[in-house]
Amino acid sequence: MLIQWYPGHMHKASKEIKQALPNIDLLIEILDARIPYSSQNPMLAQLRDDKPTIRVLSKTDLADPELTQRWQTYLELEQGVKTLAVTTQQPDKIKQIIDLCGKMLPEKTEANKVIYTMIMGIPNVGKSTIINVLAGRTIAKTGNEPAVTKMQQRINLKNNIVLSDTPGVLWPNVENRNSGYRLAVTGAIKDTAFQHDDIALFALDYFLPAYPELLQKRYQLEEIPNTAIAALQAIGKKRGCLRTGQQIDLDKAAKLFLTELRAGTLGPISLETPEMIATEMVELAAIREEKAAKKAARKRK
């Protein structure tokens, strides 16, 4: 199943971002450190050209620290990209974004010219909290749910930097099925857009080989289950997610598991690696070719 969530205000915001980009000197994209690839907006990759970009990996307190370092190395292979790993509880580190803006555009800094920046990020990635730290006051609304910011605003920061804020934006077509699921797992997509047990089973399929000990410890399981469905049933049984007749309520167990995963209760985890994404991109390219061939065949008929 492809998971999509693209309400009207996101479509409007995407159009406004495209219009504003030619007048922007530097981009700041906030990524979820648990899913650095899946939380990147492909629209930005298409429109960025050679514009300097800071990719801020947020929520690093929830992510696997070793994988966060690997992702930083991987992301900085791209020309003109610098990364910074932060949590919303590290205001001093967040403020380094301002210094980094100046370092990436030394000609503007030396000439004392204004640097026009734009900050972007998927819903519920911590963007508003980061803006408030950079501004030194409460400007952007914060909330632990997607789609809190609804309109653009301009903010004057220190060191001649003007920051354009944008609403949390997804994209109309999440081509990579796995990316859609990861966005749902981490809370970037509203829960009304998917079935909880479907999303939880996807996460557990990854969790069992990647972090079995964390799962076993959190839910005090005697042994590590062999399958995702067995793991979800074991979680439901341990936490009393039962219906009449002692049947496991999978939806209730899934909600509990996702809530704890998102809050970091299970421990620091990352849901994708650079190697996984490389494989998925090969698979996606094959799917695109197949679709293009079918479309061409229809036109010939």
Secondary structure by P-SEA (a helix, b strand, c coil): cbbbbbcaaaaaaaaaaaaacccccbbbbbbccccccccccaaaaacccccbbbbbbcccccccaaaaaaaaaaaaccccbbbbbbcccccccccaaaaaaaaacaaaaaabbbbbbbbbbccccaaaaaaaaaacccccccccccccccbbbbbbbccbbbbbbbccccccccccaaaaaaaaaacccccccccaaaaaaaaaaaaacccaaaaaaaaccccccccaaaaaaaaaaaacccccccccaaaaaaaaaaaaaaaccccbbbcccaaaaaaaaaaaaaaaaaaaaaaaaaaac
